[in-house]
């Protein structure tokens, strides 16, 4: 659902619809291109609250959703930008505005820090493309590398090489990478990997248990097996002397 909703953030015009969304606002009043993505985030948040998911797992769940969103949008932008109208100022302003609407809405829900961290790559790309053309033409490769560290040399080179300055206008020579980065910029991977997502870390404290409500009888055997397996994995990572002491006390 999220994969099919995300492309509208790159393609829709946020200035043709309703005003800015806010926490608790009816999604029907949100700009049409932003609405499907926010609906997925909102549904996920409501589900975590209904299930009383541990706060650490709520953060990690949304970290993964934002990681996927950033990588998917960034890769789509890099793929389509070289052949379409994405790498130019007016289109970048729309993308930046859509992304700001999403980030502001998430901030109002208390998810702003997580979103800002995982949308860093897409934000950097939008900021670069939003730079006025006259200012961008005066920039040099070292300056752009310093101002946009979230972008790899290959990604920055791809953006600059396909940036649309206007009919018949070639990229300024100052945009060329220096000799020490030339090969990396020309041959490096421009796409984000979906396999490098943050790991899931199970919390060890802060659980909320309902007193007087023991787990269902059929749930006890798998819970015991899971506890035993986790204990065995934990002992396997300990030095031999600590494993011996732990075995005396049992799981």
GULUM-459996 format. One record per residue (C-alpha): residue number from 0; z, y, x. Coordinates in Angstrom, 1 decimal. Layout:
# GULUM-459996
@i->NUM, pz->Z, py->Y, px->X
...
***
This chain:
# GULUM-459996
@i->0, pz->0.0, py->0.0, px->0.0
@i->1, pz->0.9, py->2.4, px->2.8
@i->2, pz->-2.2, py->1.5, px->4.8
@i->3, pz->-4.5, py->2.5, px->1.9
@i->4, pz->-2.5, py->5.7, px->1.1
@i->5, pz->-2.4, py->7.2, px->4.6
@i->6, pz->-6.1, py->8.2, px->5.1
@i->7, pz->-5.8, py->10.9, px->2.4
@i->8, pz->-3.5, py->12.8, px->4.8
@i->9, pz->-6.5, py->13.3, px->7.1
@i->10, pz->-9.1, py->13.9, px->4.5
@i->11, pz->-7.5, py->15.9, px->1.6
@i->12, pz->-7.2, py->19.7, px->1.3
@i->13, pz->-3.5, py->20.6, px->0.7
@i->14, pz->-4.4, py->24.2, px->-0.3
@i->15, pz->-6.2, py->23.1, px->-3.5
@i->16, pz->-3.2, py->21.6, px->-5.3
@i->17, pz->0.4, py->22.4, px->-6.2
@i->18, pz->3.1, py->23.9, px->-4.0
@i->19, pz->5.3, py->22.3, px->-1.4
@i->20, pz->7.2, py->19.1, px->-2.4
@i->21, pz->11.0, py->19.0, px->-2.1
@i->22, pz->13.6, py->16.3, px->-2.3
@i->23, pz->14.0, py->15.0, px->-5.8
@i->24, pz->10.9, py->16.8, px->-7.0
@i->25, pz->8.6, py->15.0, px->-9.4
@i->26, pz->5.8, py->13.6, px->-7.2
@i->27, pz->3.3, py->14.6, px->-9.9
@i->28, pz->3.6, py->18.2, px->-8.7
@i->29, pz->3.0, py->17.2, px->-5.1
@i->30, pz->-0.5, py->17.8, px->-3.6
@i->31, pz->-2.7, py->14.9, px->-4.5
@i->32, pz->-3.5, py->13.8, px->-0.9
@i->33, pz->0.2, py->13.7, px->0.1
@i->34, pz->1.5, py->12.0, px->-3.1
@i->35, pz->0.6, py->8.3, px->-2.4
@i->36, pz->2.3, py->8.3, px->1.0
@i->37, pz->5.4, py->10.0, px->-0.3
@i->38, pz->5.6, py->7.6, px->-3.2
@i->39, pz->5.7, py->4.7, px->-0.8
@i->40, pz->8.5, py->6.3, px->1.3
@i->41, pz->10.4, py->7.3, px->-1.9
@i->42, pz->10.2, py->3.7, px->-3.3
@i->43, pz->11.3, py->2.3, px->0.0
@i->44, pz->14.3, py->4.6, px->0.1
@i->45, pz->15.3, py->3.8, px->-3.5
@i->46, pz->15.1, py->0.1, px->-2.7
@i->47, pz->17.4, py->0.4, px->0.3
@i->48, pz->19.9, py->2.3, px->-1.8
@i->49, pz->19.7, py->-0.2, px->-4.6
@i->50, pz->20.3, py->-3.1, px->-2.2
@i->51, pz->23.0, py->-1.1, px->-0.3
@i->52, pz->21.2, py->-1.8, px->2.9
@i->53, pz->23.3, py->-1.1, px->6.1
@i->54, pz->22.7, py->2.5, px->7.3
@i->55, pz->21.5, py->1.2, px->10.7
@i->56, pz->18.9, py->-1.0, px->9.0
@i->57, pz->17.8, py->1.9, px->6.8
@i->58, pz->17.1, py->4.0, px->9.9
@i->59, pz->15.2, py->1.1, px->11.5
@i->60, pz->13.2, py->0.3, px->8.4
@i->61, pz->12.0, py->3.9, px->8.2
@i->62, pz->11.5, py->4.0, px->11.9
@i->63, pz->9.0, py->1.1, px->11.6
@i->64, pz->7.3, py->2.7, px->8.5
@i->65, pz->6.9, py->6.0, px->10.5
@i->66, pz->5.7, py->4.1, px->13.6
@i->67, pz->3.1, py->2.3, px->11.5
@i->68, pz->2.1, py->5.6, px->9.8
@i->69, pz->1.7, py->7.5, px->13.0
@i->70, pz->-0.3, py->4.7, px->14.8
@i->71, pz->-2.6, py->4.2, px->11.8
@i->72, pz->-3.3, py->7.9, px->11.3
@i->73, pz->-3.7, py->8.6, px->15.0
@i->74, pz->-6.1, py->5.6, px->15.5
@i->75, pz->-8.2, py->6.6, px->12.4
@i->76, pz->-8.4, py->10.2, px->13.7
@i->77, pz->-9.5, py->9.1, px->17.2
@i->78, pz->-12.1, py->6.7, px->15.7
@i->79, pz->-13.6, py->9.1, px->13.2
@i->80, pz->-13.2, py->12.3, px->15.2
@i->81, pz->-16.0, py->11.6, px->17.6
@i->82, pz->-18.5, py->11.3, px->14.8
@i->83, pz->-17.1, py->13.4, px->12.0
@i->84, pz->-15.7, py->16.9, px->11.4
@i->85, pz->-12.1, py->16.1, px->12.4
@i->86, pz->-12.1, py->17.6, px->15.9
@i->87, pz->-12.4, py->21.2, px->14.8
@i->88, pz->-10.0, py->24.0, px->13.9
@i->89, pz->-10.4, py->24.2, px->10.1
@i->90, pz->-10.0, py->20.5, px->9.6
@i->91, pz->-7.0, py->20.3, px->11.9
@i->92, pz->-5.3, py->23.0, px->9.9
@i->93, pz->-5.5, py->20.8, px->6.8
@i->94, pz->-4.1, py->17.8, px->8.7
@i->95, pz->-1.3, py->19.9, px->10.2
@i->96, pz->-0.4, py->21.2, px->6.7
@i->97, pz->-0.4, py->17.8, px->5.1
@i->98, pz->1.8, py->16.4, px->7.9
@i->99, pz->4.2, py->19.4, px->7.6
@i->100, pz->4.5, py->18.7, px->3.9
@i->101, pz->5.4, py->15.1, px->4.6
@i->102, pz->7.9, py->16.0, px->7.4
@i->103, pz->9.6, py->18.7, px->5.3
@i->104, pz->10.0, py->16.3, px->2.4
@i->105, pz->11.5, py->13.7, px->4.6
@i->106, pz->13.8, py->16.2, px->6.2
@i->107, pz->15.2, py->17.1, px->2.8
@i->108, pz->16.0, py->13.4, px->2.3
@i->109, pz->17.8, py->13.2, px->5.7
@i->110, pz->15.0, py->11.4, px->7.5
@i->111, pz->13.7, py->14.3, px->9.4
@i->112, pz->14.9, py->13.3, px->12.9
@i->113, pz->13.5, py->9.8, px->12.6
@i->114, pz->10.1, py->11.1, px->11.2
@i->115, pz->9.9, py->13.7, px->13.9
@i->116, pz->10.4, py->11.1, px->16.7
@i->117, pz->7.8, py->8.6, px->15.4
@i->118, pz->5.2, py->11.2, px->14.3
@i->119, pz->5.2, py->12.9, px->17.7
@i->120, pz->1.8, py->11.6, px->18.8
@i->121, pz->0.0, py->12.7, px->15.6
@i->122, pz->1.9, py->16.1, px->15.6
@i->123, pz->0.8, py->16.8, px->19.2
@i->124, pz->-2.8, py->16.0, px->18.3
@i->125, pz->-2.8, py->18.2, px->15.2
@i->126, pz->-1.2, py->21.0, px->17.2
@i->127, pz->-3.9, py->20.8, px->19.9
@i->128, pz->-6.7, py->20.8, px->17.4
@i->129, pz->-5.1, py->23.7, px->15.5
@i->130, pz->-5.2, py->25.9, px->18.5
@i->131, pz->-7.6, py->28.9, px->17.9
@i->132, pz->-10.9, py->28.1, px->19.5
@i->133, pz->-10.8, py->31.3, px->21.7
@i->134, pz->-7.4, py->30.3, px->23.1
@i->135, pz->-8.3, py->26.6, px->23.6
@i->136, pz->-11.5, py->27.5, px->25.6
@i->137, pz->-9.3, py->29.4, px->28.1
@i->138, pz->-7.0, py->26.4, px->28.6
@i->139, pz->-7.2, py->24.2, px->31.7
@i->140, pz->-6.6, py->20.4, px->32.0
@i->141, pz->-3.3, py->20.8, px->33.9
@i->142, pz->-2.0, py->23.2, px->31.3
@i->143, pz->-3.0, py->21.0, px->28.4
@i->144, pz->-1.4, py->17.9, px->30.0
@i->145, pz->1.8, py->19.9, px->30.4
@i->146, pz->1.8, py->21.2, px->26.8
@i->147, pz->0.9, py->17.9, px->25.2
@i->148, pz->2.8, py->15.1, px->27.2
@i->149, pz->2.7, py->12.8, px->24.2
@i->150, pz->-1.0, py->12.3, px->24.7
@i->151, pz->-2.2, py->10.0, px->27.5
@i->152, pz->-5.0, py->11.3, px->29.8
@i->153, pz->-7.5, py->9.1, px->28.0
@i->154, pz->-6.5, py->10.4, px->24.6
@i->155, pz->-6.5, py->14.0, px->25.7
@i->156, pz->-9.9, py->13.6, px->27.4
@i->157, pz->-11.3, py->12.0, px->24.2
@i->158, pz->-10.1, py->14.9, px->22.1
@i->159, pz->-11.5, py->17.5, px->24.4
@i->160, pz->-14.8, py->15.7, px->25.1
@i->161, pz->-15.6, py->15.5, px->21.3
@i->162, pz->-14.0, py->18.8, px->20.2
@i->163, pz->-16.6, py->20.8, px->18.3
@i->164, pz->-17.0, py->24.2, px->19.8
@i->165, pz->-20.1, py->25.0, px->17.9
@i->166, pz->-23.8, py->24.1, px->18.0
@i->167, pz->-25.1, py->23.8, px->21.6
@i->168, pz->-21.7, py->24.7, px->23.2
@i->169, pz->-20.5, py->22.3, px->25.9
@i->170, pz->-16.9, py->21.7, px->26.8
@i->171, pz->-15.6, py->24.2, px->29.4
@i->172, pz->-15.5, py->22.9, px->33.0
@i->173, pz->-11.7, py->23.6, px->33.1
@i->174, pz->-11.2, py->20.8, px->30.5
@i->175, pz->-12.4, py->18.2, px->33.1
@i->176, pz->-9.6, py->16.0, px->34.5
@i->177, pz->-8.9, py->16.2, px->38.2
@i->178, pz->-10.1, py->13.4, px->40.6
@i->179, pz->-6.8, py->11.6, px->40.5
@i->180, pz->-6.9, py->11.3, px->36.7
@i->181, pz->-10.6, py->11.0, px->36.2
@i->182, pz->-10.8, py->7.2, px->36.1
@i->183, pz->-7.8, py->6.8, px->33.9
@i->184, pz->-9.1, py->9.4, px->31.5
@i->185, pz->-12.5, py->7.8, px->31.3
@i->186, pz->-11.4, py->4.1, px->31.0
@i->187, pz->-7.9, py->4.2, px->29.4
@i->188, pz->-7.3, py->3.0, px->25.9
@i->189, pz->-7.4, py->5.9, px->23.4
@i->190, pz->-5.7, py->3.9, px->20.5
@i->191, pz->-2.1, py->3.2, px->19.8
@i->192, pz->-0.9, py->-0.4, px->19.8
@i->193, pz->0.7, py->-1.7, px->16.6
@i->194, pz->2.5, py->-4.4, px->18.7
@i->195, pz->4.7, py->-1.9, px->20.5
@i->196, pz->6.9, py->-1.2, px->17.5
@i->197, pz->10.7, py->-0.7, px->17.9
@i->198, pz->12.8, py->-3.9, px->17.8
@i->199, pz->15.0, py->-4.8, px->14.9
@i->200, pz->18.6, py->-4.7, px->16.0
@i->201, pz->21.1, py->-6.3, px->13.7
@i->202, pz->24.3, py->-4.2, px->13.2
@i->203, pz->27.6, py->-5.6, px->14.3
@i->204, pz->29.9, py->-3.3, px->12.3
@i->205, pz->30.1, py->-1.0, px->9.4
@i->206, pz->29.3, py->-3.6, px->6.7
@i->207, pz->30.2, py->-3.0, px->3.1
@i->208, pz->31.6, py->-6.0, px->1.3
@i->209, pz->32.6, py->-6.2, px->-2.4
@i->210, pz->36.1, py->-7.5, px->-2.6
@i->211, pz->36.8, py->-10.3, px->-5.0
@i->212, pz->33.1, py->-11.4, px->-5.1
@i->213, pz->32.6, py->-14.4, px->-2.8
@i->214, pz->29.1, py->-15.4, px->-2.0
@i->215, pz->27.4, py->-18.0, px->-4.3
@i->216, pz->28.1, py->-21.6, px->-3.3
@i->217, pz->24.5, py->-22.3, px->-2.5
@i->218, pz->24.5, py->-19.4, px->-0.1
@i->219, pz->27.3, py->-20.7, px->2.1
@i->220, pz->25.4, py->-23.6, px->3.9
@i->221, pz->22.6, py->-21.4, px->5.2
@i->222, pz->25.1, py->-18.7, px->6.2
@i->223, pz->27.0, py->-21.2, px->8.2
@i->224, pz->23.9, py->-22.5, px->9.9
@i->225, pz->22.8, py->-18.9, px->10.7
@i->226, pz->26.3, py->-18.1, px->12.1
@i->227, pz->26.2, py->-21.2, px->14.3
@i->228, pz->22.7, py->-20.5, px->15.5
@i->229, pz->23.5, py->-16.8, px->16.4
@i->230, pz->26.7, py->-18.0, px->18.2
@i->231, pz->24.7, py->-20.5, px->20.2
@i->232, pz->22.1, py->-17.8, px->21.2
@i->233, pz->24.9, py->-15.5, px->22.2
@i->234, pz->26.6, py->-18.2, px->24.4
@i->235, pz->23.3, py->-19.0, px->26.1
@i->236, pz->23.1, py->-15.4, px->27.4
@i->237, pz->26.6, py->-15.6, px->29.0
@i->238, pz->27.6, py->-16.7, px->32.5
@i->239, pz->28.7, py->-20.3, px->32.8
@i->240, pz->32.4, py->-19.5, px->33.1
@i->241, pz->32.3, py->-17.3, px->30.0
@i->242, pz->30.5, py->-19.9, px->28.0
@i->243, pz->33.1, py->-22.5, px->28.9
@i->244, pz->35.9, py->-20.2, px->27.7
@i->245, pz->34.1, py->-19.4, px->24.5
@i->246, pz->33.5, py->-23.0, px->23.7
@i->247, pz->37.2, py->-23.6, px->23.7
@i->248, pz->37.7, py->-21.3, px->20.8
@i->249, pz->34.7, py->-22.4, px->18.9
@i->250, pz->32.3, py->-20.1, px->16.9
***
